[in-house]
Amino acid sequence: MERAGSVTAGATALALLSGVLAVQALTRLPPWWWMAGPIVLLGWGARRWRPARWAALFLLGAAWAIWRGSLALDARLPRALEGADMLVEGTLSDLPRRDSDGVRLSFQIAHASMDGRPIDWRGQAKLVWYGDAPAHLAPCSRWRLLLKLKRPRGLINPGGFDSERSALERGIDATGYVREGPLNQPLGRRLGCVDGLRDRIAQAIDARVSDPHDAALLKAFAVGDTRGLNQDDWEVARANGIPHLISISGFHVGVAAMFGVGLAWMLYLACPRLALRLPRPPAQAVAAALVALGYGALAGMGLPTVRTLLMIAVVALARCQRRASGGTQSLALALLAILLADPLAVLSAGFWLSFVGVSFLMLCLSVRGHGWLGFLRELTAGQLLMTCSLLPLTVWFFGQASLVGGLSNLLAVPVVSFLIVPLALFGIVCWLLTPMLSGPAWWLAAKVAHGQWWLLERMAHWPGAHWYLPEPRVGTLLLATIGALWLFIPRGMPLRALGLLLFLPLLWPIQAPLPMGAAQVYVLDVGQGLSVLLRTRHHAMLYDAGARYRSGFDLGEAVVLPALHALGVERLDMLMISHADNDHAGGAAAVANAYPSALRYAGEPTRMNLPMQACHAGQRWQWDGVRFSVLYPGDATGQGNDRSCVLLVQTAGGRVLLTGDITARVEPLVAHVLPAGPPLVLVAPHHGSRSSSSPALLAVAQPRLALISAGWRNRFGHPHAQVLARYREAGIAWLNTADSGAIELMLPVAAPPRWESRERVLRAAYWRE
């Protein structure tokens, strides 16, 4: 009977999940009520024909996902309000993060007005308060703020993070910044807000742990506060495959539940007569659920936390009702609960890593050992299983994997879950009851975290810690997942080692090698900046690397490098930075660090923050039958933007001219030395600025296509209307990364150049702006 219930629950969950997933492949959402009729008919037919039940559940899942997705899209900031000043009232949620350029906030808007008139819109906004933001920006505080907002919109590149999908899944309805002025005023505090308690616990840990980095680690483990961790810390975590341990994971919540079981056991041990009124097993189940719920609230209620809480609730309910509940049934019920509560959860990496990982553990570690040897076997085999089974998903979502992750997790999971987290929990309990007693517990937890991190920092430099793979296709992902299942399935499956062969397609690049004499050009979407990848059959170079901002956000690291890895660029032969302005050169250091053997050239080498040679007119080389020529600058020409390296790339079938930020003052000099040749594509100078793309350059170059790299709704107004009018008058087509995402261009051997794809079209989805 229990097995039949597990099968039914599992089949129901999978049918509902299939319908929800089918919706995520749509580029536009249809009205949900289109499915009402088929659902009713199939539900009626299910009484006589069993497969109709699963079809009805599939359509029900699809209709539910369409409805919830439509609500989330409708909740976004209306387009008519983008860029306008709005006066809002609301509450700070989550924990504000202070960076060098300001404070990053999550703000729940309750009321909004414009020019004194109320606006019928409210929602969750991600904000930046630049400059000297008030020191008393505390979680749960209520504020009146003057904001400039826009709808969520991200950069779209190969291998890039999909911030628009993430915004939909996390319920972010707008992004923007706080306008300075006297209208920004505090309005008090909201009572009963858990984020305020999280902040006070974090402050208490800071006061009792002297080392700032140890305190930052302990805050992450204790209350999910990662504000004190820098980019290097996350690099160490990714290299060891433990980001799920740095911010609170579902396993930590399980440890908290065991902590609740222990508390109930001690209570019954101290007062045995309680068992006469309430049996101990149900009381322990309730205690486990309550402690886990409290800890999950302190953790910020992330998806792994919610998934574990739902599983604990299912088990606790079964224990209270004196019913047996197997792991498979609990997992299926937790999946059903999450899909019914939030079908958009399937858009997050955490959803898949959580459920796929637990499913593999249940299926492939079904034979349990006995005693300490059995526990050690399960722990060791479990970490190896999780590393291999989740490798396809980590490559799919993050573009990289860690070959030392299995060993790192084998060492880190027991330490974090059985030492650091229990000590942190004990410290929190002591802080709530008697603050003086919390210091020793947190001090000891911080020392353990310090020693563990010392070891992880060294393991992060082992070979294979950072393993980058080309961006996989859906079929490749499924093959590798089947291979992991085949490899670790319990004994009885023949030739299990052959499962490794199904991992091999992960190593294959997504594109066939270029023919000799052809070139591929990627104008990456780096917002208001420039970065262009140029490839021949055996060589690759990068022209510019995007910006690095004062907050520490580096487009070279966040966008350019993931794109290079996703496209299978294992070696970079040359890094050329047109000039030293931040929007072109800010990401250069990250790229140079990842590809140290690349030759480096720049238009302004003395202004760069890393050693580079000067590019100069007359430099020429040839790769795989493709000619490269530097046309500008000369020995003593121009300064600033007008020192940009101008590069001409030519095949027998086409040319592309990369111009950096040169202006109309020096464009005639470039036009004078531009040789005649096959059809030309122009990477628009200075992002389409009014001071560039002069008639003199366009008359000589006669480009068929102009590629513009500009930011969405950028404050400079690029590309300028006059420049676009000039292109139209000359019959020049144009594409803008702000509208198209990254743009792929082919310079073939014997045909005119053509753009192959625009990432925003190639990766079209209903959540895409």
C-alpha positions, 0 to 999 in steps of 0.5 A: 500500500505504501509503495502504491501511494508513493508511485501515485504521488510520484506520477502525479508530481511528474505529470504536473511538473511536465505541464509546468515545464512545457510552459517555460519553452513558450515565447509568449503566454496564451490565456490560461482559460484556453485549457479549461475545456480540455482539462474538464473533458480529460478529467471526466474521461479519466474515470474510464481511461486512466491515461486521461488523468495524467493528460489532465494533470499535465494541462492543469500544470500548464494552465497553473504556470501560465496564470502565475506567469501572467500575474508576475509579468503584469506585476512589473512596472508599467512601461509608461512609468519607466524613467520617470521620477516616482515618490513611493512609500514602502519597507526595506526587505532582506538585508541592505548591502553597502558597497563602495559606491552606495547601498543595494536595497530590496524595497517593497513598494506599498504606495506610489505617486507621480506629480502628486497623483497616486499611481495604481502600482505596487511591487518589489524593487531592487534599488541602489542608493548611490553616494552618502546613503543614510547610515540607518537603512535597517531591514524592516524600516519604512521609508518615503523615497524618490525613485527612478525605475525601469522594468527588469532587463538584463544582458543576454550573452552565450553562457550568461546569467539570465537576470530577467528569468531570475527577476521573474522567479524571485518576484522582482518587478522593477529595478532602479535607484534613489534620487537625492533630495529632501523627500527621502524620509524614514517613516518608522519600522514594521513590526514582526519582521524577521529580517530585522532579527537577522540583522541584529544577530549579524551585528551580535556576531560582529561584536563577539568575533574579532576577525572580520572574515571569520565573522563574515563566514559565521554570519553566512552559516548562521543567518544566510548573511553573505554581505561580508563575503567578497568575490574571492570568497565566492571564487573559493566556494565555486572552485570547491563546489560548495556555494550551497554551504556558504549560504544556508542549504537544505541540509542545514535545515535538516540539522536544525530539525534534528536539533529540535528532536534533541531538544524534545528528547531532553525535555522528555528525559527531564520530565518523563511524565509528559509522555502520559499526556503526549507521546514522544514521537509526535512531540519530537516531530512537531519540535523538529518542524518548528525549529526548522521553520524558525531557522528557515525564516532566519535563513531567508527562506530560499528554495532549498530551505523551503523544499526541506521544510516541506519535506520535514512538514510531510514527515512530521504530519505523517508521524503525528497521524501515526502513518508511515511515510517513505522518502520517495513519497515525501519528496513527491509531496514536497515537489507537489507543494512547491509547484502548487505554491510557486510554479515559477520555482522551476526557473531557478537552479536551486530547484533542479539541484535540490530535487535531482540531487535528492532523487539520485541519493534515494535511488542510487543509495537505497542499500543502507549500511550499518554502524559507523562503517555504513555511515562513512560509506554512505557519506563518501559514496553520497558526495561522489554521487552528488558531484557526478550526478549534478555535474551536467546541471552545474555546467548547464546553469553555471558553465563550470564544474569542480573536479575537486568538489566531491572531496571538498564536500566530503570534508566540508559537509560534516564540518559545517553541518555537525559542528559549525551550524549546531554551534551557530544555532546554540549561540543564537539560542543563547543570545536570545536567552542570555546574550553573555553565553553566546560569545563562546559558542560563536567564537568556537564556531568561527575558529572551526570555520577559519580552519576549514576555509584555510584548507578550502583556499588551498584546494581551490588552486588544485588542478581541476578546481575550475573546470570550464566546459562549452555551453551544452544543449538540452540533448547533451544535458539529458544524455549526461544525466542518464549517464550519471543514473546508469553509472550509479544505479544499484548493482544489477545494471550491466556495463555500468561503467559505460555511463561515463561515455554519455558524459563525453558530449559535454566536452564537445563545442556547440559549433563546428570548426570554422573553415580556413579563411573564414572569421566569426565575430561576436559583439557581446552585450556588455551594456554601455561599453564594448567587447568583441570576440574575433575567431578564426579556425585556430585562433581567437582575440578579444577587442575590449572587455567591458567595464568594471564598476566601483561596486566591484561588479566586473563585466569582464568576469561576469559576462566576457569570460563566461561567454568565452568559456561557453563558446569553447575558447580555451586559448586567447591569442590576443587581448586588444583594448582600444583605449583606457576608458572604463567602459572598454578597459575595466574588464581587461584585468579579469580577462588577462588573469584568465588567459595570461599567455595572450598578447596584450595591446592597447591604444593608451598603454600608460593609462592601463592598470596592467602591462600592455604594448601600444598598438600602432598603425601598420601592425599586420598579421594573418591567422588561418587565411584571415588578415588583421590590420591596425589602421590607427593610431599613428605615432603622435595622433589623438588622445583619449577616445581618439587614441583608440586602436582601429582594427580591420579584419578581412576575409575574401568574402567580407570585412569588419572595422572595429573603431573603439571610440574615435570621433569625427575629428580623426575619422577622416584619417581612418577613412584615408588609410582604409583600403578597398575590399569586399563588403564591410561591417562597421562596429559603430564608433563611440556607441553611436555617439553624435560626435562619431559616424561622420559622413566622411567615414561612411562615404569611404567605408560604405558599410552594409551593416552597423553594429552598435554596442550600447546600454538599454535606456543609457543616460548618454542617449546612444545611439543618437537619433542623428546617427541613425538618420545618417545610417538610414539615408546611406542605406545602412542597416543597423543592430544594437546590442541593447535590443538584440543582445549579443550579435554573431556575425560571420565573415565567410570565405566567398560570400558577403558578411551576414549576421547569424544570430541575435541572442535576444531572439535566439533565447526568446522566452516569455519573460524576456523584455 
